[in-house]
Amino acid sequence: MPALGNPETSVPTVHGLALYDEPALPADFAHFPYVNPDAPKGGSMTQAAVGSSFDSTNPFIIRGTPAAGVSVIYDTLLEGNPDEPFSVYGLLAEGIRLDPDRHWIEFDLRPEARFQDGEPVTAEDVVFSFNLLIEEGNPFYRSYYAEVENVEALDEQTVRFTFRSNESRELPLIVGQLPILPKHYWVERDFTSPTLDRHPGSGPYRIAEVEPGRRIVYARDPDYWGRDLPVNRGRHNIDRRIYDYYRDRDIAWEAFKAGIIDYRTDARAATWAIGYDFPAYHDGLVKRLTVPDGQPATMQAFIYNLRRDKFSDRRVREALALTFDFPWLNANLFYDSYRRTRSYFQNSEMAAEGMPSEAELALLTPHRDSLPPEVFEAALPIDHPDELRERLRHAYELLQAAGYVVEEGRLIHSETGRPLSLEVLLFDTGMERVVQPMLRNMARLGVEGSIRIVDINQYLNRLRNFDFDMVVGQFPQSNNPGNEQREYWTSDYAETPQSRNLMGLARPSVDALVDHLIRADSRAELNTATRALDRVLRWLFITIPHYHSGETRIGLWDKFSYPEPFPEYGFDLAAWWVDAERAAEINQRLHGR
């Protein structure tokens, strides 16, 4: 394909990019290898959204509670292949030119690309979308694209992104993940205000029904401009994607058993172990499916609010972490189905182990004075007692060293006279059974703990205002972490509402390690940088890590088909389809009740 839009450059135009090597699929590939290119279209899939409701169909802003699943109405410049570690191929863009020195990237848009109102997708839409999301969108976009200096339309169908530096190897790929919004629709509207309008995207689904408090429905667009592209063939097969809202997980579970919900990700170990003892399961109408995780395990954890003085002492944070009795939880609540999460890059070669390597020390030593001495002197995993009594004894010693004494059964700071207390903020009763045992163990040390359960809107407002002591949070990781780490850990986002730096971590040493990670120019450099960062985060005790299973557990009514084997590095629900005969049989059986 000849270079378009910028005749002065001799940079070749390509169909895809890979992070370190070449993309696995050739320019003339017909479809992703894992899909069924002849998958039939039709049917519906209903999922549960647990939460009080939603008040916005705009998922890109701080305000409001966005509707579940709304990203299906948007296309991006490039589409990832979950069968490769990190490769992207043309979606809205048909051609890609990357400067050999990685100072800029150009995209040639497909002339046939259309928004759902029939208007063409142009380079001006790309420029508008980038500037709008950076200036008025969620702070995630500012951190993710912080190294983009400028975006310009070279002509109607060619857009160039210019970078501040060429140190982020992943930046040319992730600008291709930018959702493209229609300028003609948003330019005269207030983008920052929640809306329930059915605004147009350019993706495979349209917003069909909006019922706040009840449901949102997305309908497959039969006129979708990109339905026959190689990245889409065999995907986006289900006609109606429905999200029904439930305030409580238990009610949503009963809806699944009754056939009202027909697909669920099963996050509760007890339900998975013993909950499927009902007629539809025994009759073969419902089945369970496990899909191995191809990415590092997500770090789910209790997150301290470091903006509060009571959590400023690392010894206090370590002591409180010792009260989380994972072996008891796993044996008594989880049917021994989980493993303890220790690393922020668990189940990957990026997790820190043992003593720091020479390559890690080269990154860590310049910050020796500002880092805990254990980073250099102690091996990972952290050597804590396994037995609860010994853990609590060690926790009490740490609290004493931090200046706390017990007076009349309460832990009091000897200098300030303030009791040590904390509140765990939740919006879902499902986590209450995990929190309560930890609070009981804290009480044995004299710590006053409580739980506050609020509706999802109040919960989000309190998070935006950093009005909490401790919350449950998640830090999902990919096999190729990069720019998103800024929003997780760096000082620039410690006081930014709705950033993912929930704990308010602000340490120049961590900022520098994140910069090293983003600038990594090889797999070996990336592994070294993530291990160094992981080591520091673990010794700072900024969270109380939870647990993971290493797989995704799915319960479903047996009307769906899917290609096997599953992609190696990700789970692609868009490749599923409805088996019309089995769906009709299930509907008949349910109606017969």
N, C-alpha and C positions, 0 to 999 in steps of 0.2 A: 504494500500500500504506500503510495507516495506521501511525503509530508504535506500536510494541509495547513493553511492559515498563517504559516510563518515561513515563506519561501527562502529566507536568508539562512536557515539552519539546515545542516546536513544530517541531523540526528534522525535515525530511522524510526518509523512509526511501527509500533508493535501492538499485539492483541491482548497482552497480559503482562503482569509483573510478579516476581517472587522476591521475598525478603533478602535472601542470600544467594540463591542460585538462579536457575531459569525455571519458569513455570512448567509444570509437567505436561500440560495439554497443548497440542499444536494449534496453529492459527485456524485450521479448518476443522477443529473438533465439533462434533454434532451435538453433544450433550455431556453433562457431568457423568463420570463412569458409574456412579452408584445408583442413578435414577432408573426408573422404568419409562423410557421415552414414549411408550404407548399407553401409559396409565389413563384410564377413563376419567372424564370429568363428571361432576354431579355430587349430589348428597350434601350432608351437613355434618358439622362437628360442633358440639356444645361443650364448653368448658366452664368451670366455676371461677369467678373472681371473688375472693374473700376480702371484704371491706364494706364499709357502710354504703359507699356509692362513688360516683365520679361527677365532676362538674365542668369538665373540659375535654374537648377533642383535639386540643393543642398540646402535644406531649413535650414541647421544646422549651417551655418557660418555667419560671420558679413558681408562679402563682397557680393555685388550683390543684385539683386531683385529676390526673389524666385518665382517660378511659383505657381499659385493658386492651392490648392488641392493636392499637391504632397505627403502629408502624407499618402494617401491611398495605397501607394506601400509598406509601412513598417508594420511589426508586432512588437509587444512588448512582454515581458515575460508574462504579465498578462493583462486581459481585465476587465474594470469596468462595473458594471451593473447599468444603469441609473435609475433603479427602487429602488435602495437602496441609503442611504446617502453617504456611501463610503465603498463599498465592491469590491474586485477584485478576479478574477478566472483565472485558467490557460489557457494561449494561447500557446506561444512557450514553456512554462514550464508546465509539467503535474503534477509535485509534488513540494510542498513547505515545507521547514522546518524552523521554526522561533525559535531561541533560547528563552527559557522562560524569560530570563533576557534582551532580545532584544539587544544583542551585535552583533549578526550576523544573516544572513538569507541565506539559500541555495535553489537553484532551480535545479530540474532535468528536462533537456530539453527533448522534445519529439523526439524520434529517427527518426520519419518520417518527421520532419520539414526540409523544403528545401527552399533555395533561388530560385529566378526565373530562374537562369541559371542551376539549377539542383544540385548545391553543397549543402551538408548538413549544417544545422545550428548547430554550436558546441559551447562548453563553451569558446573556444578561441575567437570566434566571439563576445561573450558577453564582455569578458575582453577587447578586442580590441576596441569595440564600446564605452565602458565607458571611457577608457583612451583617445581615440581620441576626443570625445565630450568635455571632461573636459579640455584638453590641447589646442585644436585647434578650438573648436566650439563656438557657441554663448555663451556669459557670463552667460546666464540663467542657463546652465547646471552646471557651477561652483557653483552658489548660491544654486540651487535646491538640489545638491548632495554634499554640502560642508561637511557634517558629515560622508561621506563614507571614511573610512581610506584606505581600500584595497579591490581589487577584484581579485580573483584567480580561476583558473580552477582546480578543484580537480580531474577530469578525463575528458574524451571527452564530456560527457553530463551532468556534474555537476559543478555548479559555486557557489562560496560563496562570499557574500558581508560582510565585517567586518566594524563595525561602530566605530567612535571615542568615542561616548558616547551612552547611551541608553535613552537619554532625549527627543528625537523626536519620538513621538508615530507613526507618519505617515510615517517615513522614510522607514520602511520595505515594505510598500505598494507602495510608489512612485518609489522605485528602479525598481519595476515591470513595470513602465511606460516607461522605457528606450527603445528607438528605437534601434533595432539590425541591424547593417550594416555588409555586407560581408567583412571579413578581406582580403580574397584572391583578391577582386576587388580593395579595396582602399589602400592596403599597399604600392603599388608602385606609387600611384597617389598623386598629390598635393590637399589635402582635402580643403585647405583654399581658393582655386581659384574657381570663378564661372565656371560652366560647363553647357552645354546643352545636355550632353550625356544622353542616356536612361539607366541609371545605374540600376542594379537589386536590388530589395528588397525581402522580403519574404511574402509580403502581398497579399490581394485579387485582386489587380489591378496592371497592368503593364503600364508604359509610352508607349503609342502607337504612338502619333504624337506630334511633337514639332515645332511650328511655331511662333517664337518670333515676337511680335507686333500684332499677330492675335489670336492664340489659343493654348491650350494644351489639349490633349485627353488622358484619361486613359481607358484602356480596361480591363474588368473583365477577370481574368485568369481562364479558364475552368479547368486547371490542378492544381489550387491552393491547396497546401498540406493540408490546414486547413479548407477546405470548410464544412466538416461534424462535426467539433467540436461543443460541446454544446454552446460555446460562439458565434459561427458563424452561426448556423443553423437558417434559416429564414432571414439572413442578407446578404448584398452585392449582391443584386439581379439584379441591373441594369447593362446591358452589357457595356455601354459606358457613362462615366462621362466626359462632355465637358465643358471647360471654355473658352468663347469667350471674348476677351479684347476690352474694349471701353474706350476712353479717358474721356468721359463725362457721368454723370448719366442720363441726359436727353436723350441722344442718346440710351443708354442702355434701357431706359424705352420705347422708340419707337420700339426698337427691340423686346421687350417683347410683346407689343401690336400687332406686326406683326407676332408673332409666331416663331421668330428666337430664342428667349430665351423662355424657357418654365417653369422656376422656378426662383423665386426671393424672397429674404428677403426684405420687404418693410420698409425702415427706414424713409421715408419722410411722415410726417403726412398729408400734403395736398394731396399727391398722393393717400394715403389710403382713405381719406375722400371723395374726389370728382373726382379722376383721372380715376376711372374705368367706366366711361361713354363712352364705345365704343362698337361696334357691337358684338364682340366675347364674351364680358362679358354678354351682354343682351341675347345672344343666348345660354348661359349656357356652352360655351366652355372654359371659364376662370372663376375661382372662387377665393375667398379670404378665408384664413384660419388663425385663431388665436390660438396660443399654449401658455398656461400659463407658465411663467418662474418658474422652480423649484429651481433655485438658487438665491442667493441675486442679486439685481439689479446691473449691472455693473456701476461703477463710471466713467462716461464720464465727462470731464472737460477741461477748459482752464488751462494750466499748466505754471506757472511762471518758468523762468530759474533763480534759486536762486544763480547761480554763478555770476550774474550781480549785481553790487552794488545798482542799483536803486530799486531792489526788496529785499534788505537786511533788511529793516525795516518792521516789521509785520503790523504796522499801515498803511503803503502804500498798502500792499497787501489786507488788509481788505477793505480799501477805494475803491480800484479798483474793488473788488468783488461786492460792493454795486451798481455799475453801470450796472450790469447784471439784466435786468428787465424781469424776467421770466413771471410774469402775462401778460405783454403786448405781449411777444412772443407767449405764449400759446393761447391767445385769437385771435391774428391777423395772426399768421402763422401756428399754430399747431391744430386749431379746438378743443381746450381744451382737447386734447387727452393725455397729459402728466402730470406727477406729478414731482415736484421739488425734485431732489436728494440732500440729506443733509448729509447722512452718507456714509462712505466708505464700510459699510456692510448693505446697505439699504435693507429693506424688509426681515429682519432676526432678530432672537433673539440676534444676536451679535452686533447690533447697540446700541450705547450709548444713553441714554435718562436721562433727569432730572439731579440730582446731583450724584456725584460718590458714589457708594456703599462702605461699609467698605472693601470688598474684593478688589475693584478697588484701594482704597486709600492705601492699603498695597503695591500695585505695584507702585503707583504714588509718594507716599510721599518721598521715598529716592531720588527722582529727583526734589523735590520741587523748589530748587534754580535755576534750569535751565529751568523750564517750565513756560508758561504764568500763571499769578495768576488766570485767569478765569477758568483754568482747575479744580481748587479746590473751587472756590467761585461762579461760575455761572452755571446755569442749561442749558442743551441742550433741544431743538434746540436753537441756538443763537438768541437772541432777537433783531432783526433788524427791522426797520420800514417797513411796507408793501407798503406805498405810495411812488412813485418815488421821489417826491420833498423832502420829509423828508429823504429818503435814501441819496440823493445827498447832503443835508445839513449836515448829519452826516459824509458822506465821506469827505466833505471839512474840517470839524472840525478835523478829523483824519489826513488829509494831513497837516493842519496847525500845529498840534502837532508834526508832523514828520519834521517840518522845512521848509515847502513850503509856498510861497507867490505868488500871482498873479501879474504879471507885463505885461501890454499891452496885456491882454487876455491869457497869457501863464503862466503855473505853473512852478515857478523857485525855486530851493532850495536856501535858504537864505545864506548858508555858501559856497557852491560850485559854485553857479551861473548857474548850469546846469538845463536845462528844463527837465521836466518829459515827456518822450516819450516812445512809445513801438510799435513794429511791430508784428502782428499776422501772423505766417507762416502757409500756407495751401498748400495742393496739390490737393484739390477738391473744385470746385466752389460751391458745395452744401452747405457748411458751411458759405459762404459769407453773406447770408441773416441773419444769427444768429450773426455774428461778427459786422456788420455795425451798428445796433442799439446800441450795447454796446459802440462802438467807438464814436458815436454821444453823448451819455451820458457822456463819459469821456471828450469830447471836451467842454462840459458845465462847467466842472471843470478846464479847461485849460490844460488838458493832450493832447499831440499830439499823435494820434494813426493812424496806417496805416495797410493795408493788403498786403501781398506778396504771390502770388500764383505761385508755381513752379511745374515742372513735378516731378513725383514720385522719380526718381533717384536722382535729385538734393535735393529733400526734405530729403531723407534718408541720403545723404552725410552730409547735414547740421545738422541733428540730431546726427550723429556719432561724429561730431566735436563740438557739443553743440553750434552751431552757430544760435541762435534764442533768441528772447525775450519771446515769448509765442507761444505755439502750442496746438492743441487739442490732448488729450490722453485718454486712457482708462485703468482702473484697474479692470479687471474681478475678481470676487470672487466666491468661491465655498462654500458649507455648511460646509466645513472642511478646512479652510485656514491653511497654514503651511509654509513649507520651501520657497515657492515662495515669501513670504512677505519680505524675505531678499533683493531680487532684486528690489522690489518696493521702500523700504524705508530706507535701511541701508547705513551707511557710506562707507562700502567696495565697493559699486557699484555707488557711487556718481560721480566718474570720469571714469567709465568704459564705453567705447563706446558701444552703442546699448543695454545697460542695460535698464530696465524699470524704473529705478530711474531717469526719465527724468529731474525732477526739481533740481537734485543735492542735495537732502536732506542729511545732515550729522550731526546728533545730537546723542551723546552717550545715552541720555535718550530714544530716539526712538529705538536705537539698542537694548537696554536692554529690552524694552517692546516686541519687536519682538522675542527676545530669550525666554521670558516667554511664548509667544504664541506658539512657536514651541515645548516647553517642556511640554505643558499642557497634563495632564494625565487623564483627564476626560472631559466630556461635560461641566460641570460647570466651571472648570478651563479655558477651551478654551473660553467660553463666557465672563468670567471676563477679560481675557487678551485682547480679541478683543475689548471689550468695552473701556478698558483703552487706548489702542492704538488709537481707533477711536476718542476718546475724545481729545487726544493730537493733532492728525492730523487736526481735525476740528478747534481747537483754534490756530493752527499755520498759517492757511490761506495760504497753499502752492498751492492751486488750486482755480478756480472758478467753482464749481460744476454745471452741466447742469441739465438734466431731464431724466425721464425713464417712461416706459409705463407698466411694469410688465408682458408683454407678447411679444411673437415673432409674427410678422405679415408677412404672406406669401401669395404671389400671384402666381398662377400656372395655366397652361393649364391643363384641367381636364382629364389627361391621367394617373395620378398616383393614386395608392391605398396605404393605410397605415393602420397599426393596431391601433385600439383605445380600451381603452383610451391610451393616450400617457404616457410614463414613467414619474414617479413622479418627478424625480430630474434632468432630462436632456432630450434633444431632440436628437433622433437617426435617422438621415436621411438614414443610412445604412439599416434600417428595411423597407423602402419603396420599392415598385415595380411598374412596368409599366403594366397597363391594356391594353392588345394588341388590343382588340376590340375598346376601346375608342381612343387609339392612332391612329388606322387606320381611324376612322371617322374624327378625327381632321385633319389628314394629307390630307384626301380627300377634306375636306372643305377648307383648306388653298390652296391646289393645284387648286381648282375650282375658286379661285379668279383670 
